[in-house]
Amino acid sequence: MEKTKDKIEETLNYYTFKSKEILNYINATSNLTVDEIIEKAEELSVLEYKITALEVAKEN
């Protein structure tokens, strides 16, 4: 059971890192096209969903 929690934590850290990476990219780039903004927002949305699911799994 402890290995599962470790894997959840590790995956949660990875997705959180990727989420911050996308946010930093969006904030640092001043000439994004509308399509790029939509694409990055979709990626961010998927990551946030996964982060939420992992946080719930971690609590249980």
N, C-alpha and C positions, 0 to 999 in steps of 0.2 A: 504494500500500500504506500509505503514511503517513496518508492521509486516513481510511482504514478504522480504523487504530489511534486516531486522534484522535476519530472518531465513537464508537468503543467506549469510550474514556475518558470522553467527554462523557456518554454514556448511563449508564455506570457511576456517575459522579458524581451524576447526576439520581436514579437509583434508590436510591443510598445516602442522599441527602438526604431522599427520600420515606420511606424506612425509618426514619430518625431522627425525622422529623416524626410518624410514626405512634406510635413508641415514646414520644416526648415527650407526645403527646396522651393515651396510655394512662396514663402515669405521673402526669400533671397532673390527671387527672379522677378524682375519688373516687367518683362515683355512676354508673359505667357499668353498664348492664344486661348480663345474660349474653349476650343476642343481640349487643350492641355489642362485647363482648369477643371473641366468636367471629368476628364480621365483621372486626374489626381484625386478629385473629390470621390469618385467611385472607388478607387483603391483605398482611400482613407475610410470610407464607409464600411467596406468589407473588413478591414483591419479592426475597426472599432467594434463591429459585431462579434468578431472572433475574440477580442479582448474581453468583452462582456461575458461571453459564453464561458471562457476560461476562468474568469473571476467567480462565476457562479459554481463551476465545477470544483474550484479550489475550496470554496466554503463548505461544500458537502462532503 
